[in-house]
Amino acid sequence: MRHRALYHSPEMTEPNYSQADPTGSDTRRRRLLFRATHRGTFENDLMIGGFVRAHLADLTEADLDALEAVMEIPDTLLADWLTRRAPIPPEDETPMLCRIRDYLSR
């Protein structure tokens, strides 16, 4: 009896080490994408992960720093702020947080 695959998974390839990123920015971006899509709550995975997927290639190093700071905010607060269920307190209202919120409002 032949077993049928439940889903199609493409072949895994080896990374191209000849074009390694000397600054480590590529690794940092991959880690941020993983963190953004594995936050712990599905709602935040979709919101933050969607923003990061859409903008990751265009983010500067300063943007990456700001995004990492946003990722340190607890899930419950972040979800409330991004969905506008609660206002962002002025002391926590950063340009990156507003950028993500505005992206989700479009």
N, C-alpha and C positions, 0 to 999 in steps of 0.2 A: 504494500500500500504506500502510495506516494503522499507526502505531506505538502500541503499547499501553504504558502507564506500568507500570513495575516495582513501584511502590508509590504509595500515595496520600499526598500531602503537602498539608496545609491551606494556604490562602492566608496569606501573611505580612501582618501588620498593622503600621502605624506606631505607635510608642510614644505614649502619651497625655502629652504634655509639659505640659498644663494642670494635671496633678496630680503634677508632679515632686516628688520627695522632697528637701526642702531640706537634710536632714542627710546625705544620701548613703548612708543605711543600706540602702536598696533595692538600690543598685548594689553595695554591699559584699556583701550577701546573694547576689546573682546571681553575683558573682565567686567567692565561697566555694563555692557549689553547683557551679560549673564546675570549680574546683580539686579538689573532693571526688570528682567523677566522672571526672576525667582525671589521675589520680595517676601513672600509668605502669605499674602492675600491675593486672590485671583483678580480682584478689582484693581489693585495697584499694579499687578503684573501687566494688565492690559493698558492701563493709563501710562505708567512710566515707560514700560517696554515699548509701547507704540510711539511715544515721543522719541525715545532713544533710537529706535530703528529708523525713524524718518529723518533724524538729524545727525546721527553719529558721524558720518563722513565729513560733515561741515563744521563740527565743533572744534574750536581752538583749544589750546592747552588750558587757558584761563576758564573756558566754558567747561572743560572736563573737571577742573577743580571745583567749580560751582555746582556741577551736577553731582559730584561725590558728596558735597556738603548737603545737598537736598536728599540724597540717599540715606543720610544719617537720621533723618526725621522719622519718628515712629509712624508706622503704617496707619494707625487710626487718625492721627492728626493730618497726615498727608492726604489721605482719602477725603476727609472733610474739607480741607482747604482747596483741593483740586476740583472737587465737585461743587464747590461754593455752598456746601451745607453749613459751613462756618467761615467767617472772614479770617483772612491771614492777619495775625497781629503785626503791627508796623515794625516791630523789632525783628520779625522773622521774614518779612516780605522782601525777598531778594529778586534781582532781575531774572535769574534762572527759574525760580519758583513761579514767577509771574509768566514767564515765557511758556512753561509747561502748561500752566492753567489756561492761558490764552489759546494754545494749540488745541487743547481738549474742548474748548468752547466753540471752535469753528464749525 
